[in-house]
Amino acid sequence: MRIRPLVALAIVFVSQATAVRGEGLPPEAEAALRRAKVPESALAVMVQEVGSGRRVLALNEQKAVNPASVFKLFTTYAALDSLGPAYQWRTPLLATGTLRDGVLDGSVIVRGSGDPKLVVERVWLLLRRLQQLGVKEIRGDIWLDRGAFNLPNVNPAEFDGDPTRPYNVRPDALMLNFKAVTYTFTPDAARGRAVIGTDPPLAGVATDTSVPLAGGPCDDWRTALKAQTGDAARMRFAGAYPASCGEKTWPMAYADPNSYNARLVEQIWLELGGKLGGAVRDGAGPEGARLMTESISPALAEVVRDINKFSNNVMAEQLFLSLALANRPSAGAGAVRPEDARDTLQRWMLNRFGDAAVADSVIDNGSGLSRETRVSATLIARLLQQAWSSPVMSELMSSLPVSGQDGTLRRSTATSGRAHLKTGSLRDVAAVAGYVLSNTGKRYVVVAVVNHANAGAARPALDAVVQWAIADAPERQR
């Protein structure tokens, strides 16, 4: 649900830039914008002292802009604030029928609840636990219950035309291993080939085990491999792999996401030595099932860290929908839809920031992987200020990438360790937002967003704003 129609936002985008406080943009930022051929009107900035809210720099701060992945701050802070850092997802495994001498004369049901981190290791442990409980053979079916979410059938190539990108995987109430496969290429010079490792293998899917080595530099090695991804039952690499690359990994979304869960569960069950008389199917399964065991997720604080440090879109979408699932009025309220998640986050934003503050905002999804999402630099700064004085400040701040050290800021040019910032990048968006510790120990909220066709080239301007705050330039202007 949009808070305000996009048509109304046109008025915002053509408005004049607001006056810049202090001495204007840092000279380094102005120069970086000029080099990128980006006008100041395409940059929205807000720099405030933490706690007091004293504004030391503002430009176009009220304009509703596309924040890209910086929007994950709203999803993750709302989750920490409303669910608590210790919140966990439970994925129950149930069974029907009788168990005797290792044979279950019935079916097994795996019931999804939106767990964002149900990776292959945890799926393996869940099925291994079933075997430890005495089930060696299932004469019925394994049912995969994905009914907690009611999601439209969306083409994974819709956003940017590349369905193999892991970030394009659509959410699922039973999201197993992000519906992705990682291919590892290891050169074997003696054989003149690169050995291909596949993790996880999927039942019924054949994958090339090696590819010829090639000479030359390790440039666009993925293109050189000539991956043929169109056949869900066969993964081929028709090209060659540059020996100079050493070992590389290539995570890829599986070609047929709707069959991924069934293929993975069948593969793991058979690898564990289990027998299956029926098939692995989607559906709620038979009634009257009893709980056998369950998989419990890591705490929300850890999930939020993965989302923000590495800007994980799939996990952010899972969390977005889980917010609505956890806030349903009753357990029988039905499956959660994307519009329910938008409404839930909207209500949280209105409650925390008020009608006026969010009037020009547009909520599309929970990850910021969108062309339509809009928020202002002022609203992002308000979130960061409020989070600073909240009980979950430490969890949110520690989830943000650290300049020059980890996550999406590992290659940042800002002083190492002085900034905790969420980054955002789309084709026409570059953004940062978070906390900066200055050389004299002052803490600032820094928000900087560029919306322009040359946004990627303007990222040095954002770095310059961050470094300006680190160097205590706001204090020297007083």
Phi and psi in degrees as a GROMACS rama.xvg file:
@    title "Ramachandran Plot"
@    xaxis  label "Phi"
@    yaxis  label "Psi"
@TYPE xy
-82.7769  141.212  ARG-2
-74.7167  -30.2965  ILE-3
-151.386  139.368  ARG-4
-59.4244  148.626  PRO-5
-64.4483  -29.1975  LEU-6
-57.2705  -39.4745  VAL-7
-67.6113  -23.746  ALA-8
-72.4675  -19.0626  LEU-9
-57.1987  -35.129  ALA-10
-61.7675  -38.9836  ILE-11
-65.9332  -41.9233  VAL-12
-72.3761  -20.9583  PHE-13
-97.1821  2.52782  VAL-14
-70.9781  158.101  SER-15
-73.0949  149.598  GLN-16
-63.2924  139.022  ALA-17
-73.8571  161.114  THR-18
-63.7918  143.737  ALA-19
-88.5656  130.417  VAL-20
-76.5462  167.103  ARG-21
63.7582  -133.057  GLY-22
-102.174  15.3947  GLU-23
92.3831  -173.816  GLY-24
-61.1756  148.01  LEU-25
-56.4607  139.652  PRO-26
-53.9915  -37.3614  PRO-27
-63.9974  -37.7032  GLU-28
-68.76  -41.6389  ALA-29
-60.1414  -43.9123  GLU-30
-64.8463  -39.8652  ALA-31
-65.456  -37.4821  ALA-32
-64.6711  -41.9749  LEU-33
-62.0011  -43.9929  ARG-34
-62.477  -35.7066  ARG-35
-82.6001  -5.27108  ALA-36
58.9558  45.8377  LYS-37
-118.595  124.818  VAL-38
-74.1534  156.394  PRO-39
-61.7193  -25.1326  GLU-40
-65.6104  -16.84  SER-41
-90.1676  -1.83229  ALA-42
-110.094  129.922  LEU-43
-114.321  128.222  ALA-44
-135.106  142.8  VAL-45
-145.443  122.895  MET-46
-125.268  123.629  VAL-47
-132.873  151.858  GLN-48
-74.3634  133.718  GLU-49
-65.507  138.893  VAL-50
91.834  -64.2017  GLY-51
-75.5466  -27.0152  SER-52
76.6364  7.36051  GLY-53
-60.2897  123.969  ARG-54
-83.7739  127.63  ARG-55
-114.785  -14.2877  VAL-56
-159.319  130.655  LEU-57
-150.56  134.211  ALA-58
-147.83  123.609  LEU-59
51.8257  32.9591  ASN-60
-70.8296  -19.8484  GLU-61
-93.0747  -8.62957  GLN-62
-69.6743  133.744  LYS-63
-78.9483  115.517  ALA-64
-122.859  162.351  VAL-65
-80.5224  117.515  ASN-66
-91.9218  -1.11587  PRO-67
51.8551  -135.326  ALA-68
-71.1716  -8.90021  SER-69
-59.5674  -22.7346  VAL-70
-62.8454  -20.5684  PHE-71
-57.9068  -22.104  LYS-72
-60.1754  -38.0426  LEU-73
-68.5961  -44.7214  PHE-74
-64.1567  -47.1052  THR-75
-74.1295  -38.564  THR-76
-68.7469  -40.2361  TYR-77
-59.8759  -39.5308  ALA-78
-68.0289  -46.5695  ALA-79
-61.2177  -40.8453  LEU-80
-69.8907  -39.9324  ASP-81
-96.1086  -28.3721  SER-82
-101.745  -27.0132  LEU-83
92.7273  147.737  GLY-84
-63.1847  -22.6027  PRO-85
-91.6391  1.36715  ALA-86
-57.1106  141.201  TYR-87
-136.11  152.402  GLN-88
-95.326  142.274  TRP-89
-117.978  128.916  ARG-90
-115.262  97.3374  THR-91
-76.6667  148.531  PRO-92
-116.049  120.127  LEU-93
-117.9  166.068  LEU-94
-144.224  152.267  ALA-95
-117.837  164.002  THR-96
82.7106  -174.329  GLY-97
-103.124  150.762  THR-98
-115.521  123.926  LEU-99
-149.196  128.288  ARG-100
52.7937  40.8558  ASP-101
83.3348  -2.31665  GLY-102
-108.372  122.116  VAL-103
-93.7919  110.118  LEU-104
-85.7515  66.7574  ASP-105
-179.142  -156.704  GLY-106
-123.918  164.708  SER-107
-116.672  141.904  VAL-108
-125.515  128.183  ILE-109
-108.091  115.381  VAL-110
-105.73  113.059  ARG-111
-76.5716  146.552  GLY-112
-131.541  16.9415  SER-113
94.7223  7.36728  GLY-114
-47.5207  120.151  ASP-115
-77.8136  -11.2075  PRO-116
-132.686  44.4758  LYS-117
-87.2219  71.9265  LEU-118
-78.0077  171.749  VAL-119
-59.5693  -36.0223  VAL-120
-62.3906  -37.976  GLU-121
-75.6556  -32.1764  ARG-122
-64.225  -43.1048  VAL-123
-59.2616  -46.0823  TRP-124
-64.1896  -36.9456  LEU-125
-64.2581  -45.2122  LEU-126
-72.4335  -33.6553  LEU-127
-64.9994  -37.4759  ARG-128
-64.6834  -37.3076  ARG-129
-60.0001  -40.8081  LEU-130
-67.1624  -37.079  GLN-131
-63.9049  -26.1343  GLN-132
-82.2435  3.29637  LEU-133
107.646  -1.15987  GLY-134
-90.5972  110.746  VAL-135
-107.735  -26.9035  LYS-136
-135.013  133.673  GLU-137
-112.554  112.97  ILE-138
-79.4241  -22.1991  ARG-139
-93.5496  -139.754  GLY-140
-111.478  164.512  ASP-141
-105.077  116.161  ILE-142
-98.4921  134.048  TRP-143
-108.844  105.007  LEU-144
-88.7354  107.224  ASP-145
-108.848  20.0072  ARG-146
-77.8052  -4.32193  GLY-147
-69.1194  -25.2584  ALA-148
-113.751  140.735  PHE-149
-115.916  97.4754  ASN-150
-116.221  143.647  LEU-151
-68.0124  154.045  PRO-152
-81.9178  101.717  ASN-153
-110.252  135.277  VAL-154
-66.3446  122.62  ASN-155
-64.0189  -14.518  PRO-156
-88.9762  1.3003  ALA-157
-61.251  -38.0329  GLU-158
-72.7109  -49.5557  PHE-159
-136.759  11.7409  ASP-160
82.0587  3.71933  GLY-161
-123.795  95.1234  ASP-162
-71.8547  -10.1094  PRO-163
-82.7252  -11.6283  THR-164
-69.6963  125.959  ARG-165
-57.6455  -29.805  PRO-166
-70.5598  -13.0116  TYR-167
-88.9094  0.195828  ASN-168
-64.2776  132.587  VAL-169
-83.0242  153.047  ARG-170
-65.0729  163.09  PRO-171
-157.994  138.434  ASP-172
-61.3336  -27.8603  ALA-173
-120.651  79.6107  LEU-174
-88.7969  102.685  MET-175
-96.5657  119.863  LEU-176
51.7911  32.928  ASN-177
60.8244  13.6276  PHE-178
52.1655  41.2125  LYS-179
-126.602  157.48  ALA-180
-126.414  134.937  VAL-181
-106.925  125.063  THR-182
-103.14  130.733  TYR-183
-112.128  130.986  THR-184
-113.305  117.244  PHE-185
-121.764  114.237  THR-186
-63.888  137.493  PRO-187
-123.068  92.2143  ASP-188
-61.655  -35.4482  ALA-189
-62.6382  -35.0206  ALA-190
-93.2919  -11.9512  ARG-191
70.5144  25.9753  GLY-192
-138.671  161.507  ARG-193
-105.699  128.117  ALA-194
-78.3792  134.823  VAL-195
-104.855  121.318  ILE-196
-101.257  140.525  GLY-197
-120.627  122.139  THR-198
-139.369  116.075  ASP-199
-89.1183  153.416  PRO-200
-68.8197  150.046  PRO-201
-120.111  138.112  LEU-202
-58.9963  131.865  ALA-203
80.0233  8.28309  GLY-204
-116.345  119.911  VAL-205
-94.2745  137.676  ALA-206
-132.012  138.46  THR-207
-54.7961  139.735  ASP-208
-97.0791  -11.7512  THR-209
-158.597  166.796  SER-210
-146.725  146.237  VAL-211
-60.792  146.688  PRO-212
-82.3932  151.194  LEU-213
-129.782  158.6  ALA-214
-85.7824  -173.437  GLY-215
90.9794  176.223  GLY-216
-74.0673  162.077  PRO-217
-90.5267  79.5871  CYS-218
-97.7453  -105.206  ASP-219
-88.8632  70.7874  ASP-220
-67.4007  -29.4627  TRP-221
-67.3755  -41.6543  ARG-222
-63.8942  -37.8923  THR-223
-63.3557  -26.4443  ALA-224
-72.6697  -22.1273  LEU-225
53.2019  57.4613  LYS-226
-64.4171  135.254  ALA-227
-110.993  100.433  GLN-228
-102.908  2.40362  THR-229
-74.8243  -22.1184  GLY-230
-99.1897  115.644  ASP-231
-67.1081  -19.5329  ALA-232
-98.8708  -0.906426  ALA-233
-150.817  125.779  ARG-234
-112.062  115.597  MET-235
-119.26  150.73  ARG-236
-124.906  104.982  PHE-237
-88.9548  -4.30018  ALA-238
-101.366  -139.595  GLY-239
-140.575  164.755  ALA-240
-119.55  123.549  TYR-241
-63.1101  124.067  PRO-242
-61.5492  -28.5042  ALA-243
-68.2705  -12.5566  SER-244
-73.4447  -20.8651  CYS-245
67.3906  -151.627  GLY-246
-87.3189  131.829  GLU-247
-133.801  154.521  LYS-248
-119.855  149.939  THR-249
-135.413  97.5347  TRP-250
-74.088  137.611  PRO-251
-144.109  135.857  MET-252
-67.2615  138.013  ALA-253
-68.6498  146.415  TYR-254
-64.4029  -30.0198  ALA-255
-123.826  82.6798  ASP-256
-59.5956  -28.4289  PRO-257
-68.4086  -24.0294  ASN-258
-101.339  -2.23733  SER-259
-59.4939  -50.1681  TYR-260
-57.9374  -47.1534  ASN-261
-62.8018  -42.4743  ALA-262
-64.2356  -40.5289  ARG-263
-67.6681  -47.0665  LEU-264
-63.062  -43.6484  VAL-265
-61.3038  -43.9702  GLU-266
-61.1303  -46.4547  GLN-267
-66.9895  -42.8538  ILE-268
-60.3683  -43.324  TRP-269
-71.0738  -38.0011  LEU-270
-62.4978  -31.4096  GLU-271
-76.5829  -1.86945  LEU-272
89.3709  7.59628  GLY-273
-76.2346  157.462  GLY-274
-114.621  146.265  LYS-275
-135.411  115.429  LEU-276
-78.1741  -32.4323  GLY-277
-99.0186  -131.535  GLY-278
-140.922  168.625  ALA-279
-92.6092  122.021  VAL-280
-130.569  154.559  ARG-281
-84.7639  138.723  ASP-282
147.239  169.071  GLY-283
-74.3722  -20.8659  ALA-284
81.312  176.677  GLY-285
-65.5651  154.493  PRO-286
-78.9165  165.403  GLU-287
78.6396  17.0354  GLY-288
-72.8704  148.521  ALA-289
-109.677  148.335  ARG-290
-71.1285  129.236  LEU-291
-102.104  -48.5591  MET-292
-163.686  179.942  THR-293
-154.671  156.175  GLU-294
-103.577  127.599  SER-295
-109.004  128.178  ILE-296
-72.6829  165.19  SER-297
-59.659  161.295  PRO-298
-63.7788  153.822  ALA-299
-53.362  -38.109  LEU-300
-57.8514  -38.1919  ALA-301
-71.8697  -39.2569  GLU-302
-62.669  -44.0306  VAL-303
-61.7707  -37.7412  VAL-304
-62.0903  -44.5498  ARG-305
-62.5909  -40.7614  ASP-306
-63.0582  -49.0533  ILE-307
-81.544  -40.1198  ASN-308
-60.5137  -42.7817  LYS-309
-114.558  9.00873  PHE-310
50.7634  53.2191  SER-311
-79.5233  107.589  ASN-312
-69.1688  -39.7735  ASN-313
-63.3863  -45.9097  VAL-314
-64.8711  -36.8499  MET-315
-63.4115  -40.8181  ALA-316
-67.5506  -37.7926  GLU-317
-61.3794  -42.873  GLN-318
-66.5873  -40.6252  LEU-319
-56.3327  -48.4488  PHE-320
-71.7763  -33.2584  LEU-321
-65.7985  -30.6866  SER-322
-58.5969  -44.008  LEU-323
-69.2156  -38.9651  ALA-324
-62.4218  -43.4325  LEU-325
-72.2962  -22.2391  ALA-326
-103.351  13.4687  ASN-327
-64.6975  147.575  ARG-328
-65.0083  -26.5411  PRO-329
-155.647  162.513  SER-330
-64.3537  -23.8423  ALA-331
-97.9542  23.4739  GLY-332
-78.1874  -2.31838  ALA-333
97.0543  172.666  GLY-334
-69.4607  148.675  ALA-335
-84.0101  133.863  VAL-336
-107.576  160.603  ARG-337
-55.8422  -36.8253  PRO-338
-66.5853  -29.1853  GLU-339
-66.134  -40.4676  ASP-340
-66.1562  -40.2504  ALA-341
-63.4833  -42.4408  ARG-342
-63.6133  -40.2212  ASP-343
-63.1233  -46.758  THR-344
-68.1586  -36.5132  LEU-345
-60.2671  -46.3527  GLN-346
-61.4629  -40.1145  ARG-347
-63.0041  -44.7694  TRP-348
-63.3757  -43.3977  MET-349
-63.4219  -38.8267  LEU-350
-67.2896  -37.6572  ASN-351
-83.952  -34.7611  ARG-352
-119.786  -14.6241  PHE-353
89.966  160.605  GLY-354
-60.1168  -45.7294  ASP-355
-63.9549  -39.2466  ALA-356
-66.3554  -32.1127  ALA-357
-107.82  12.146  VAL-358
-58.6475  -36.7977  ALA-359
-97.8938  7.68232  ASP-360
-80.3713  151.279  SER-361
-129.63  122.089  VAL-362
-101.294  120.822  ILE-363
-106.93  -52.4776  ASP-364
-148.917  -170.016  ASN-365
-97.9204  -6.48093  GLY-366
-103.751  -21.3146  SER-367
86.437  -0.270296  GLY-368
-79.4153  77.3322  LEU-369
-157.719  150.106  SER-370
-93.6551  -7.37809  ARG-371
-109.109  -22.6977  GLU-372
-57.1277  137.406  THR-373
-142.543  131.414  ARG-374
-146.619  162.629  VAL-375
-95.2877  158.663  SER-376
-61.8351  -34.0445  ALA-377
-62.1274  -43.4139  THR-378
-67.71  -39.9762  LEU-379
-61.8444  -41.9646  ILE-380
-64.0891  -38.8691  ALA-381
-61.3868  -42.0915  ARG-382
-58.7195  -47.5866  LEU-383
-64.9009  -38.3216  LEU-384
-64.9666  -45.144  GLN-385
-66.0392  -41.5468  GLN-386
-61.8444  -33.3134  ALA-387
-60.6349  -34.6932  TRP-388
-99.3531  10.191  SER-389
-92.7379  164.689  SER-390
-65.4057  -17.1468  PRO-391
-106.418  19.7942  VAL-392
-55.579  -46.8327  MET-393
-64.082  -37.6681  SER-394
-68.2884  -41.8808  GLU-395
-68.9701  -47.8455  LEU-396
-63.1263  -41.9437  MET-397
-70.2683  -13.6994  SER-398
-81.5475  -13.286  SER-399
-82.5964  144.006  LEU-400
-57.8623  145.968  PRO-401
-105.337  130.859  VAL-402
-55.9981  126.688  SER-403
72.4944  8.20476  GLY-404
-127.38  -44.8211  GLN-405
-152.347  175.945  ASP-406
54.5866  -145.123  GLY-407
-77.9075  -0.203348  THR-408
-107.805  13.3231  LEU-409
-59.5678  -32.8257  ARG-410
-102.4  16.9543  ARG-411
-62.4382  145.632  SER-412
-89.4022  -5.7465  THR-413
-70.0405  157.978  ALA-414
-50.9543  128.328  THR-415
-58.9405  131.185  SER-416
82.1204  -3.12328  GLY-417
-94.7356  -9.84896  ARG-418
-131.178  133.684  ALA-419
-110.637  107.029  HIS-420
-135.781  136.057  LEU-421
-84.6004  134.409  LYS-422
-103.783  161.006  THR-423
-145.35  135.37  GLY-424
-144.979  126.354  SER-425
-135.276  179.874  LEU-426
-54.6307  -36.8378  ARG-427
-125.92  24.3829  ASP-428
-137.618  135.702  VAL-429
-135.085  132.285  ALA-430
-152.284  150.814  ALA-431
-141.484  149.09  VAL-432
-159.463  134.076  ALA-433
165.059  -145.24  GLY-434
-119.31  140.178  TYR-435
-126.756  132.783  VAL-436
-100.77  120.577  LEU-437
-81.3087  172.606  SER-438
-64.7477  -23.4249  ASN-439
-101.224  8.63066  THR-440
93.0861  1.90912  GLY-441
-76.1337  147.646  LYS-442
-112.377  133.553  ARG-443
-122.981  144.948  TYR-444
-85.8213  128.613  VAL-445
-125.817  126.065  VAL-446
-130.244  128.216  VAL-447
-146.711  125.088  ALA-448
-135.173  130.955  VAL-449
-112.445  126.873  VAL-450
-116.286  103.227  ASN-451
-168.423  155.098  HIS-452
-59.9576  -27.0154  ALA-453
-101.317  27.6846  ASN-454
-57.0598  -40.9025  ALA-455
-59.2011  -38.517  GLY-456
-72.6392  -17.474  ALA-457
-91.0263  1.34762  ALA-458
-58.2749  -34.543  ARG-459
-56.7036  -26.6449  PRO-460
-67.9219  -37.7257  ALA-461
-66.5131  -42.8114  LEU-462
-59.6893  -35.9963  ASP-463
-67.3952  -37.8573  ALA-464
-64.3324  -42.9479  VAL-465
-62.285  -46.5888  VAL-466
-66.5602  -33.1976  GLN-467
-59.9851  -41.8408  TRP-468
-70.2892  -39.2334  ALA-469
-60.6583  -37.9955  ILE-470
-80.7744  6.74899  ALA-471
65.7937  24.25  ASP-472
-57.8404  -35.695  ALA-473
-57.2489  -36.2333  PRO-474
-72.7844  -34.8298  GLU-475
-70.6392  -19.7763  ARG-476
-83.5635  -13.9035  GLN-477
